[in-house]
Each structure stands twice: as C-alpha cells, then as structure tokens.
Amino acid sequence: MAAEVAKVDPMHQFTIAPLGGSANWELAGFNIAFTNSALWMAIATVVLIIFVAGGLKRELVPGRWQMSVEFFTGFIDDMLEANVGKAGRKYVPYIFSLFMFILFANILGLMPLGVVGVHPFTFTSHFTVTGVLAIISFAIVLVVGFWKHGLHFFSLFIPSGTPLPMIPIIFPIELISFLVRPFSLGLRLFVAMMAGHVLLEVLSSFVIDGTNAGAGFAALVGIPSFILMVGICALEILVAGIQAYVFALLTSLYINDAENLH
C-alpha cells in the first residue's frame, strides 16, 4: 500500500473561525461572532493582567515574579527616556502594555498545546489586528502632536534648513512618509509572525511525508526537517521578542516626533 501523503495546508492555521455557535450573531447588521482570534486576544489580555498583578506585591525582598515585572517596566521606561526624554515617562503604561501584549500574543501562538488538543492561534499574524494596534499608536501621535503644538505640528514635515523653493517638494514627500507609518508598523509584525508559522507548517509536512514514505525517506527528509523545525522554533521565540520590541521602539520614536517635533 502506498504511503499516505500528509494533507497539510500551511494557511489553514490562520483561518478565523466562530466559536460556540456564534457564527450568526449580529448587531446593527454587523457580524459579531466570537472567534478563535478574539479568544486568544482575551487570553493574552488575561495573561498580561495576571503578570502585572503578580508584580504589584511590592515585597521588601522582591520575588522572581515581581523582579520580572520591574525589569520590563524599567526596560520600557529606559527606552522611552532615551528616545523621548523625561516627557516619555507618562507613556510608560501604554508602551509597556503594548509591548507585553504583543510579546504574550506571539509566545502563546508558539506554545505546543496541540499535543493536548488545544490549537493556539497567533492573532498577530493577521494584519487586521496589527493594523489596529498601529492605528491606535498613530492616533496617539496625532492627538499629542496637535494638542501640544497646534498647527505648528506641520513643521515636522519640513526639515530644518530646507530652502524655500524646496518646501513644496519636500512637504508632500515627508507627509506621505508620515502617513505610511501605521501601515508599515502593522505590516512588519504581521509578516514576521506569518512567515515563521508558514515555514514551520511546511516543514511539519516534510516530517510527516518523510516518515510515512519509509525509513529511507525518514532519514533523508524527515529527520533533517525535524531538526530544522527545532532550530526555527527557537528562532521564532527570539523573533517574538524582537518584533514586540521593534513595535514598541518605533511607537516611542513616533511619539518623540509628536512631543519634540524631531
């Protein structure tokens, strides 16, 4: 009998599906189904709340949990002070929440829960989610910029020392570059998370097909693919942290533009 070919669809893992019979839920003509994406957003939020709550004990001798929360808080505080200055301290709660939410979302999506029948969903692999996070950050930049500087905020699009004849050319270029920021911010995280998960799924099909095809193919294809999967999983954990950091860092840089018009 011929070996069975693995039927692995690398894109199936990104399918958003309604849960608990909520497919037909509607409100004002809009579908409001509770999906797997919404479920894992809620889980990431709960994990974030638990993580922060565990660090609020303020023990005289901090435990590991409290030290972890204080480490990440100090890390975000230092990043904002370096990029925004003293005025950046008031943004610590937002940037901290943004960073930790994305970090937990990325890591939860990598958890090997499939062995117990639970299939984690990496919602940061959807541009609709990362795009909304980017729009929220961009909205804060706009509100702060116009609130603090008024119409002078438009001077951000005219670099200091620009010759007068060049202003009509430089201004629209800088404006378009500014308006593209939320798109590029959300796209970067979305692409990074989707690419890694697709690669892992493709390699898993190699492992299954190689194993089903016999010992020779298992040794030639299956085992090397499995070893590569382990290495890529370790790399994906690193990427999960890096992408959360990059998102938070770029947001702080954009806030710096709104605060200081740099």
C-alpha positions as CSV (number, residue, x, y, z in Angstrom):
1,M,0.0,0.0,0.0
2,A,1.4,3.4,-0.9
3,A,2.3,5.7,1.9
4,E,-0.4,8.3,2.8
5,V,0.6,11.8,1.8
6,A,0.3,14.4,4.6
7,K,-2.5,16.9,3.8
8,V,-1.1,20.0,5.4
9,D,-2.4,23.4,4.4
10,P,0.1,26.0,5.7
11,M,-2.6,28.7,5.6
12,H,-5.3,26.8,7.4
13,Q,-3.7,27.8,10.8
14,F,-4.6,31.5,10.1
15,T,-8.3,30.8,9.4
16,I,-10.6,32.8,11.7
17,A,-13.5,30.7,12.8
18,P,-16.5,31.5,15.0
19,L,-16.8,29.6,18.3
20,G,-19.6,28.3,20.4
21,G,-22.3,28.6,17.7
22,S,-21.7,32.4,17.4
23,A,-21.5,32.4,13.6
24,N,-24.8,34.1,13.1
25,W,-24.5,36.7,15.9
26,E,-25.3,40.1,14.6
27,L,-25.5,43.7,15.9
28,A,-26.9,46.5,13.8
29,G,-26.3,44.3,10.7
30,F,-22.7,43.5,11.6
31,N,-21.5,40.0,12.4
32,I,-20.1,40.0,16.0
33,A,-19.2,36.3,16.2
34,F,-16.8,35.3,19.0
35,T,-13.9,33.9,17.1
36,N,-10.7,32.0,17.8
37,S,-8.8,35.2,17.3
38,A,-10.9,37.0,19.8
39,L,-10.5,34.2,22.3
40,W,-6.7,34.3,22.1
41,M,-6.8,38.1,22.4
42,A,-8.7,37.7,25.6
43,I,-6.3,35.0,26.8
44,A,-3.3,37.3,26.1
45,T,-5.1,40.1,27.9
46,V,-5.8,37.9,31.0
47,V,-2.2,36.7,31.0
48,L,-1.0,40.3,30.9
49,I,-3.3,41.3,33.8
50,I,-2.1,38.3,35.8
51,F,1.5,39.1,35.1
52,V,1.2,42.7,36.2
53,A,-1.0,41.8,39.2
54,G,1.7,39.4,40.4
55,G,4.3,42.2,40.3
56,L,2.3,44.6,42.4
57,K,3.0,42.9,45.7
58,R,5.9,45.3,46.5
59,E,7.7,42.9,48.8
60,L,10.7,44.1,50.7
61,V,12.7,41.3,49.1
62,P,11.3,41.0,45.6
63,G,10.5,37.6,44.3
64,R,11.2,36.4,40.7
65,W,7.7,37.4,39.5
66,Q,8.0,41.0,41.0
67,M,11.5,41.3,39.6
68,S,10.3,40.3,36.1
69,V,7.6,43.0,36.1
70,E,10.0,45.6,37.5
71,F,12.6,44.5,34.8
72,F,10.2,45.0,31.9
73,T,8.8,48.2,33.4
74,G,12.3,49.6,33.8
75,F,13.2,48.4,30.3
76,I,10.3,50.3,28.8
77,D,11.0,53.4,31.0
78,D,14.6,53.5,29.9
79,M,13.7,53.1,26.2
80,L,11.2,56.0,26.4
81,E,13.6,58.2,28.3
82,A,16.3,57.5,25.7
83,N,14.0,58.2,22.8
84,V,11.6,60.8,24.1
85,G,13.2,62.3,27.2
86,K,11.7,63.0,30.5
87,A,8.3,63.6,28.8
88,G,8.2,60.0,27.8
89,R,7.6,58.7,31.3
90,K,3.8,59.4,31.0
91,Y,3.7,56.9,28.1
92,V,5.2,54.0,30.1
93,P,1.8,52.4,30.9
94,Y,0.8,52.4,27.2
95,I,4.1,51.3,25.7
96,F,4.5,48.6,28.5
97,S,1.0,47.3,27.8
98,L,1.6,47.3,24.1
99,F,5.0,45.6,24.3
100,M,3.8,42.9,26.8
101,F,0.5,42.3,24.9
102,I,2.3,41.6,21.6
103,L,5.0,39.6,23.4
104,F,2.5,37.3,25.1
105,A,0.4,37.0,21.9
106,N,3.5,35.9,19.9
107,I,4.7,33.5,22.6
108,L,1.2,32.0,23.2
109,G,1.0,31.3,19.5
110,L,4.1,29.2,19.7
111,M,3.1,27.1,22.6
112,P,3.0,23.3,21.8
113,L,-0.6,22.9,23.1
114,G,-1.6,20.8,20.1
115,V,-0.4,17.7,22.0
116,V,-3.3,18.2,24.4
117,G,-5.8,19.0,21.7
118,V,-5.7,22.8,22.1
119,H,-4.7,24.7,18.9
120,P,-3.2,28.2,19.8
121,F,-4.0,31.0,17.4
122,T,-1.4,33.7,16.7
123,F,-3.6,36.7,16.1
124,T,-0.6,38.9,15.5
125,S,-0.3,37.0,12.2
126,H,-3.4,39.0,10.9
127,F,-2.9,42.5,9.5
128,T,-6.3,43.5,10.8
129,V,-5.0,43.1,14.4
130,T,-1.5,44.5,14.0
131,G,-3.0,47.3,11.8
132,V,-5.4,48.3,14.6
133,L,-2.6,48.4,17.1
134,A,-0.6,50.6,14.7
135,I,-3.6,52.9,14.2
136,I,-4.0,53.3,17.9
137,S,-0.3,54.3,18.3
138,F,-0.6,56.6,15.3
139,A,-3.7,58.2,16.7
140,I,-1.9,58.9,20.0
141,V,0.9,60.6,18.0
142,L,-1.6,62.8,16.1
143,V,-3.5,63.8,19.3
144,V,-0.3,64.6,21.2
145,G,1.2,66.4,18.3
146,F,-1.8,68.7,17.6
147,W,-2.6,69.1,21.3
148,K,0.9,70.2,22.2
149,H,1.9,72.1,19.1
150,G,-1.3,73.0,17.2
151,L,-0.8,73.8,13.6
152,H,3.0,74.1,14.2
153,F,2.9,70.3,14.2
154,F,3.1,70.5,10.4
155,S,6.6,71.8,10.7
156,L,7.5,68.2,11.3
157,F,7.2,67.7,7.6
158,I,9.7,70.5,6.7
159,P,13.2,69.6,7.9
160,S,15.1,72.4,9.4
161,G,17.2,74.4,6.9
162,T,15.1,73.4,3.9
163,P,15.4,76.1,1.2
164,L,12.2,77.9,0.5
165,P,11.9,76.7,-3.2
166,M,12.2,73.1,-2.0
167,I,9.4,73.2,0.5
168,P,6.6,72.4,-2.0
169,I,8.5,69.2,-2.9
170,I,9.8,68.1,0.5
171,F,6.5,68.7,2.4
172,P,4.3,66.2,0.5
173,I,7.1,63.6,0.5
174,E,7.5,63.9,4.3
175,L,3.7,63.9,4.7
176,I,3.3,60.7,2.7
177,S,6.2,59.1,4.6
178,F,4.4,60.1,7.9
179,L,1.0,58.7,6.8
180,V,2.6,55.4,5.7
181,R,3.9,54.8,9.2
182,P,0.9,52.9,10.6
183,F,0.8,50.7,7.5
184,S,4.5,49.8,7.7
185,L,4.3,49.4,11.5
186,G,1.5,46.9,11.4
187,L,2.8,45.1,8.2
188,R,6.2,44.4,9.8
189,L,4.8,42.5,12.7
190,F,2.2,40.7,10.6
191,V,4.6,39.5,8.0
192,A,7.2,38.3,10.5
193,M,4.8,36.2,12.5
194,M,3.0,34.8,9.5
195,A,6.2,33.8,7.7
196,G,7.6,31.8,10.6
197,H,4.4,29.9,11.2
198,V,4.0,29.1,7.5
199,L,7.6,27.8,7.4
200,L,7.0,25.6,10.5
201,E,3.9,24.2,8.9
202,V,5.6,23.4,5.6
203,L,8.5,21.6,7.5
204,S,6.0,19.6,9.5
205,S,4.5,18.3,6.3
206,F,8.0,17.2,5.2
207,V,8.4,15.3,8.5
208,I,5.1,13.6,8.2
209,D,5.5,12.7,4.5
210,G,9.1,11.5,5.0
211,T,8.1,9.3,7.9
212,N,5.1,7.8,6.0
213,A,7.3,7.1,3.0
214,G,9.6,4.7,4.8
215,A,12.8,4.6,6.8
216,G,14.9,5.9,3.9
217,F,12.9,9.0,3.3
218,A,12.5,9.5,7.1
219,A,16.3,9.6,7.4
220,L,16.8,11.7,4.3
221,V,13.9,14.2,4.7
222,G,12.0,13.7,7.9
223,I,14.8,13.8,10.5
224,P,16.6,16.9,8.9
225,S,13.3,18.7,8.6
226,F,12.5,17.9,12.3
227,I,15.9,19.2,13.4
228,L,15.4,22.3,11.3
229,M,12.0,22.8,12.9
230,V,13.5,22.7,16.4
231,G,16.0,25.4,15.4
232,I,13.3,27.5,13.7
233,C,11.1,27.2,16.8
234,A,14.0,28.6,18.9
235,L,14.4,31.4,16.3
236,E,10.7,32.1,16.4
237,I,10.8,32.7,20.2
238,L,13.6,35.2,19.6
239,V,11.6,36.8,16.8
240,A,8.5,37.0,19.1
241,G,10.5,39.2,21.5
242,I,12.3,41.2,18.8
243,Q,9.1,42.1,17.0
244,A,7.4,43.2,20.2
245,Y,10.4,45.3,21.0
246,V,10.6,46.8,17.4
247,F,6.8,47.7,17.6
248,A,7.3,49.4,21.0
249,L,10.5,51.1,19.9
250,L,9.0,52.6,16.7
251,T,6.0,53.7,18.6
252,S,8.2,55.5,21.1
253,L,10.1,57.1,18.2
254,Y,6.9,58.3,16.6
255,I,5.8,59.7,20.0
256,N,9.1,61.6,20.2
257,D,8.2,63.3,16.9
258,A,4.9,64.4,18.4
259,E,6.5,65.6,21.7
260,N,9.6,67.2,20.3
261,L,9.0,67.7,16.6
262,H,12.3,66.0,15.7
